[in-house]
């Protein structure tokens, strides 16, 4: 049964990430087996954007993030990196919650795990996380993969598009300026609204890896 995503907040982005690899077997020897990533961004329960693409290994590609091979782990890390890049370019101080199903990828990103492989990709995730957290409250929440959580299930569907080689273009400021014009305003957006001190919420990263 499909479950509802966590209750939406009027002033928060809900970001769901997922990654995967076809086969994911003997990845050191089969480093180019198809792998992909997917990201779903929602606000107030409405989908704001969807992103997907293959794990990129070519260093000359503008989409290269540092992956050394294609695997479930590099798919998960790539999804988090692309989600954080979206938040970085979006540029507001709107709080965000990133929902993940891979403890490995999340804890690499937050620095709780030390990467022994794909260190450049891990470093990219950590740098992006630091940049985003300097601009807005950001927390990480674990959801169990393939358990019917709507946002996670949609991100998983996007992973398969990425594994097929399809890719959404990177977003730029033009995209977000157009998005901002469509966004309904609330009291917190008023210039007269009291300013709240910025805080960083760190949620206990528990649960099984997907």
Buried (B, 14 or more C-beta within 10 A) or exposed (E): EEEEBBEBBEEBBBBBBBBBBBEBEEBEEBBEBBBBBBBBBBBBEEEBBBBBBBBBBEEEEEBBBBBBBBBBBBBBBBBBBBBBBBBBEBEBEBBBBBBBBBBBBBBBBBEEBEBEBBEBBBBBBBBBBBEBBEBBBBBBBBBEBEEEBBBBBBBBBBBBBBBEEEBBEBBEEEBBEEBEEEBEEEEEEEEEEEEEEEEEEEEEBEBEBB
